């Protein structure tokens, strides 16, 4: 066994020497490279991740961007909101229970229309005070007439007449006060009743309802049973980023575009820019006032377009040259035998299949006209 191991080791050593000799002979004859060690790394001077090459670049025509003059625009989203100065609360005039409701949420009401009725003990107390005031005034009037008669005959002094006159005056004050109290509750002094009628103070649309039949209400306390809003003029509240605030001024006009009515464009006016910015999204609330033609509803999303006062020069390219990718706009430009993708900011559509480029390229730059086809080719 020992001899077998020694023989195997001897054969392995001889084979190693033989291979080494063959390798040196091959290197000497030039059949193997001599630099078999690690090679130094090669430094690439410039790498552009946005540059691509394709097999047939001539298949992608290019277009030279045109110069286009227009006033700068700022598109922001907004929400239709009620004009708080035109919102009128309708409180209950007495504490009690709702016994009748004559209007509902969303109804259009006119001024003086009956909205609801309340059965209340307040009205019973008011009638009681009114009837007492009537009787007291009648008694004071009789006493005053008697005092005048007696004073004329010299039966009583003048001071007694003055006391009777003062009692009559006080009785008239109490009568006027109790009568006004009844009218404030919506009741008529000539028709005693335990029901208080509440009427619409102004015409408009009921935009909030907080009562149901047989519900209890408190007099002149929140929440108000109804809220009436005037929809003839509404607000549009927009969020404008702080970087764009320089383009918006109080008194400027804006175009309002509605997704639900694409053929309608309304004119609005900026009447307030909130001086406080939202710390989370860095926006300021811009309030527009617009006359409602009858199609704007509260909560409706719209797009407000603010236009600048002076014209600027922008680039104009075909719509097909713009690629919408990852919520951004891109164009492809020829570069170094290939194409380079450049981020741009799109603007308005002047028509004719063209689109305005606000930022990213300049007039005279060349862009690929079929950007989507090129993008698909690059991805393959």
Number of C-alpha atoms within 10 A of each C-alpha: 5 6 7 8 9 10 10 10 10 10 10 11 10 10 11 11 11 11 11 11 12 12 14 13 13 14 13 12 9 10 10 13 9 11 7 7 6 6 7 6 6 6 6 6 5 6 7 7 8 10 17 18 15 14 8 8 13 8 11 16 12 18 16 17 20 18 16 18 14 16 13 19 17 17 16 15 16 23 19 21 21 22 17 11 8 16 18 20 19 22 18 26 22 25 19 22 19 21 17 17 16 10 17 18 14 13 12 15 20 14 11 12 15 17 18 23 23 26 21 22 16 19 25 16 12 21 23 13 18 22 15 15 22 18 13 19 21 15 14 21 19 14 18 21 15 14 22 19 14 16 16 13 9 10 10 14 12 14 10 15 21 14 14 19 19 14 18 21 15 15 22 18 13 18 21 14 15 21 21 17 18 22 13 13 19 18 22 15 17 6 7 14 14 16 23 27 18 22 19 22 16 19 17 22 19 23 20 18 17 13 17 15 13 14 12 15 23 16 15 14 13 12 17 19 20 23 20 25 24 21 24 15 17 23 25 29 24 22 19 23 16 13 9 11 14 8 15 18 16 13 12 16 21 25 18 23 19 18 12 12 11 8 8 12 13 14 16 24 20 21 15 15 20 11 8 10 16 13 8 6 11 13 19 21 19 22 23 27 22 23 15 17 10 9 11 22 14 14 12 15 20 21 18 27 19 23 19 18 12 9 12 13 16 22 23 26 25 21 18 16 23 25 21 13 11 7 6 12 17 21 26 27 21 19 13 9 11 15 21 20 20 15 17 17 14 19 18 16 14 12 10 8 10 15 21 24 25 20 13 15 20 17 16 13 15 20 26 25 22 21 24 18 15 20 16 9 12 11 6 6
